[in-house]
Amino acid sequence: MTQYYNPQRTKNLYDAKSKKPFKLSRSKIDLFLSCPRCFYLDRKLGVGRPPGFPFNLNSTVDELLKKEFDEHRIKNKQHPLLKKYKVDAKPVAHDNLDIWRENFKGVQYLHEPTNFIITGAIDDLWQDSKGNYLVVDYKATSKQEPVTKLDKPWMDAYKRQMEIYQWLLRKNGLKVSNTGYFVYCNGRKDRKAFDAKLEFEVVLIPYKGSDKWLEQTIKDMYKTLRSKKIPKADADCDYCAYIKSVNKY
């Protein structure tokens, strides 16, 4: 199999003999579920999938939403979007929120049976009147049809993302509601002109998560990384299918 070796990846590769905890981000869990072979090549052999293009516009929307919700957090008031959807919650302050939001740090938990440090960076944290914390994730895209629920197969990754964040916060001692929220921003395409601005339809999508699948998944990842045998590719992995086709020539 033709492989692209990136020496930078050797800085964080799994070594079964090492006693040092090994970090695995939320995105690497999703990579494992997408294709165990790609996960193994990435985390153990240092051969990653080709990097995608950065979503700069999405990141900009995220940053602006954080600033907007932070204004209400400072004032200890509900955001108008929560009032509109009659959600009993408001943005809440927490000593670790800035760390939990930071990429490459985020919320962390040492899973002692595997010696994995599981990490994930959240977008926001709300709290209801009963003291339950609500995980919030921002999404920005542009679809022709209105988006009001998570009913597409590719949205399953959104659901897993929410559930991992809920699990991490629970492991950090927080009382976390099963219900989280997606602040979904859909870029409008029905405007007459650009006029140097983008307009979004912003909706709030609730999701009731369950993290029961995660414990076994972490154990499966551990077993995979300790194996000396490269796993089979997922049948739907476009990356592995591409490499297989290229190597025929």
URLINCOR-V139934 format. One record per residue. N is the residue number from 1. PHI is phi in radians with two decimals (* if undefined). NEAR is the number of other C-alpha atoms within 12 Angstrom. D_LAST is the distance of its C-alpha to the last C-alpha in whole Angstrom. Layout:
N | PHI | NEAR | D_LAST
N | PHI | NEAR | D_LAST
This chain:
1 | * | 16 | 12
2 | -1.22 | 15 | 11
3 | -2.26 | 20 | 15
4 | -1.75 | 18 | 17
5 | -1.65 | 17 | 21
6 | -2.03 | 20 | 24
7 | -1.08 | 14 | 27
8 | -1.11 | 15 | 29
9 | -1.28 | 19 | 28
10 | -1.21 | 18 | 29
11 | -1.26 | 16 | 33
12 | -2.48 | 22 | 33
13 | -1.98 | 29 | 31
14 | -1.32 | 34 | 32
15 | -2.18 | 25 | 34
16 | -1.07 | 21 | 36
17 | -1.52 | 12 | 38
18 | -1.30 | 14 | 39
19 | -1.66 | 12 | 43
20 | -1.34 | 17 | 42
21 | -0.98 | 23 | 41
22 | -1.89 | 30 | 38
23 | -1.45 | 32 | 37
24 | -2.33 | 38 | 35
25 | -1.45 | 33 | 36
26 | -1.01 | 38 | 36
27 | -1.18 | 27 | 32
28 | -1.28 | 33 | 31
29 | -1.13 | 39 | 33
30 | -1.15 | 28 | 31
31 | -1.10 | 30 | 28
32 | -1.08 | 35 | 28
33 | -1.21 | 31 | 29
34 | -1.28 | 26 | 26
35 | -2.84 | 29 | 24
36 | -1.00 | 34 | 25
37 | -1.14 | 34 | 22
38 | -1.07 | 37 | 22
39 | -1.09 | 39 | 25
40 | -1.11 | 37 | 25
41 | -1.07 | 38 | 22
42 | -1.27 | 36 | 24
43 | -1.50 | 38 | 28
44 | -1.93 | 33 | 27
45 | -1.88 | 30 | 24
46 | 1.34 | 25 | 25
47 | -1.92 | 26 | 21
48 | -1.68 | 28 | 22
49 | -1.12 | 28 | 20
50 | -0.99 | 18 | 20
51 | -1.18 | 12 | 24
52 | -1.49 | 8 | 25
53 | -1.35 | 8 | 28
54 | -1.19 | 9 | 31
55 | -1.64 | 14 | 34
56 | -1.14 | 13 | 37
57 | -1.16 | 19 | 39
58 | -1.09 | 23 | 38
59 | -1.11 | 18 | 39
60 | -1.13 | 19 | 42
61 | -1.05 | 28 | 44
62 | -1.01 | 28 | 43
63 | -1.11 | 21 | 46
64 | -1.19 | 18 | 48
65 | -1.13 | 29 | 48
66 | -1.06 | 28 | 49
67 | -1.09 | 18 | 52
68 | -1.13 | 21 | 53
69 | -1.23 | 31 | 54
70 | -1.15 | 27 | 55
71 | -1.06 | 20 | 58
72 | -1.34 | 23 | 59
73 | -1.13 | 24 | 58
74 | -1.09 | 18 | 61
75 | -1.46 | 15 | 63
76 | 1.00 | 17 | 63
77 | -2.18 | 24 | 62
78 | -1.24 | 28 | 60
79 | -1.42 | 30 | 58
80 | -0.96 | 21 | 58
81 | -1.13 | 27 | 55
82 | -1.22 | 28 | 56
83 | -1.15 | 14 | 60
84 | -1.04 | 14 | 58
85 | -1.65 | 18 | 56
86 | 0.95 | 15 | 59
87 | -1.64 | 24 | 57
88 | -1.36 | 24 | 60
89 | -2.92 | 34 | 58
90 | -2.67 | 36 | 58
91 | -1.01 | 39 | 56
92 | -2.06 | 31 | 57
93 | -1.45 | 23 | 57
94 | -2.65 | 19 | 56
95 | -1.02 | 10 | 56
96 | -1.77 | 21 | 53
97 | -1.04 | 25 | 51
98 | -1.09 | 20 | 50
99 | -1.22 | 20 | 48
100 | -1.14 | 28 | 47
101 | -1.53 | 29 | 45
102 | -1.43 | 19 | 44
103 | -1.06 | 19 | 40
104 | 1.28 | 20 | 39
105 | -2.16 | 23 | 42
106 | 1.10 | 30 | 43
107 | -1.37 | 39 | 45
108 | -2.24 | 36 | 44
109 | -2.61 | 32 | 45
110 | -1.50 | 22 | 45
111 | -1.54 | 25 | 44
112 | -1.05 | 18 | 46
113 | -1.03 | 16 | 44
114 | -1.92 | 30 | 41
115 | 1.10 | 24 | 42
116 | -1.65 | 32 | 40
117 | -1.74 | 29 | 41
118 | -1.54 | 37 | 40
119 | -2.26 | 36 | 40
120 | -2.94 | 37 | 40
121 | -1.70 | 34 | 42
122 | -1.49 | 42 | 44
123 | -1.58 | 39 | 45
124 | -2.72 | 43 | 49
125 | -2.44 | 44 | 51
126 | -1.98 | 41 | 54
127 | -2.49 | 32 | 57
128 | -1.60 | 25 | 59
129 | -1.20 | 16 | 63
130 | -1.63 | 14 | 63
131 | 1.59 | 18 | 61
132 | -1.39 | 26 | 57
133 | -1.50 | 33 | 54
134 | -2.07 | 41 | 52
135 | -1.37 | 48 | 48
136 | -2.23 | 44 | 47
137 | -2.24 | 38 | 44
138 | -1.65 | 36 | 43
139 | -2.31 | 37 | 41
140 | -2.29 | 31 | 40
141 | -2.76 | 29 | 38
142 | -2.55 | 22 | 38
143 | -2.00 | 17 | 38
144 | -1.14 | 13 | 40
145 | -1.61 | 14 | 42
146 | -1.08 | 21 | 44
147 | -1.93 | 27 | 43
148 | -2.20 | 21 | 46
149 | -2.71 | 22 | 44
150 | -1.64 | 24 | 41
151 | -2.05 | 14 | 40
152 | -1.88 | 12 | 36
153 | -0.96 | 11 | 33
154 | -1.22 | 11 | 32
155 | -1.42 | 17 | 35
156 | -1.06 | 19 | 35
157 | -1.13 | 23 | 34
158 | -1.07 | 33 | 37
159 | -1.11 | 33 | 39
160 | -1.09 | 35 | 38
161 | -1.02 | 39 | 38
162 | -1.05 | 43 | 42
163 | -1.19 | 38 | 42
164 | -1.16 | 44 | 41
165 | -1.08 | 48 | 43
166 | -1.08 | 45 | 46
167 | -1.09 | 38 | 46
168 | -1.08 | 34 | 45
169 | -1.18 | 34 | 49
170 | -1.10 | 23 | 50
171 | -1.17 | 23 | 49
172 | -1.65 | 21 | 51
173 | 1.57 | 15 | 54
174 | -1.56 | 23 | 54
175 | -1.52 | 23 | 56
176 | -1.91 | 33 | 53
177 | -1.21 | 33 | 53
178 | -1.18 | 27 | 50
179 | -1.61 | 31 | 50
180 | -2.03 | 40 | 48
181 | -2.36 | 43 | 48
182 | -1.87 | 39 | 45
183 | -1.53 | 38 | 46
184 | -1.81 | 32 | 44
185 | -1.88 | 31 | 44
186 | -1.91 | 28 | 43
187 | -1.11 | 27 | 42
188 | -1.41 | 23 | 44
189 | -1.88 | 19 | 43
190 | -1.70 | 17 | 46
191 | -1.47 | 13 | 48
192 | -1.26 | 10 | 49
193 | -2.68 | 11 | 48
194 | -1.26 | 12 | 46
195 | 0.91 | 8 | 49
196 | 1.08 | 7 | 48
197 | -2.72 | 13 | 47
198 | -1.91 | 23 | 45
199 | -1.96 | 21 | 47
200 | -2.15 | 25 | 46
201 | -1.63 | 25 | 48
202 | -1.85 | 28 | 48
203 | -2.19 | 25 | 49
204 | -1.95 | 30 | 49
205 | -1.98 | 29 | 47
206 | -1.38 | 28 | 49
207 | -2.53 | 30 | 46
208 | -1.64 | 24 | 48
209 | -1.71 | 27 | 45
210 | -2.50 | 22 | 45
211 | -1.70 | 27 | 44
212 | -1.09 | 15 | 44
213 | -1.33 | 17 | 40
214 | -1.25 | 28 | 40
215 | -1.02 | 24 | 42
216 | -1.18 | 17 | 39
217 | -1.10 | 25 | 36
218 | -1.10 | 33 | 37
219 | -1.14 | 21 | 38
220 | -1.16 | 23 | 34
221 | -1.13 | 34 | 33
222 | -1.06 | 32 | 35
223 | -1.08 | 23 | 34
224 | -1.12 | 29 | 30
225 | -1.22 | 33 | 30
226 | -1.43 | 23 | 33
227 | -1.31 | 19 | 30
228 | -1.61 | 15 | 28
229 | -1.88 | 15 | 25
230 | -1.23 | 22 | 23
231 | -1.15 | 24 | 23
232 | -1.25 | 20 | 21
233 | -1.27 | 25 | 20
234 | -1.18 | 19 | 22
235 | -1.04 | 17 | 21
236 | -1.79 | 16 | 22
237 | -1.37 | 22 | 20
238 | -1.17 | 18 | 18
239 | -1.15 | 25 | 16
240 | -1.15 | 29 | 15
241 | -1.12 | 20 | 14
242 | -1.14 | 19 | 12
243 | -1.07 | 20 | 11
244 | -1.10 | 17 | 10
245 | -1.20 | 13 | 8
246 | -1.11 | 13 | 6
247 | -1.25 | 12 | 5
248 | -1.36 | 10 | 4
249 | -1.84 | 9 | 0
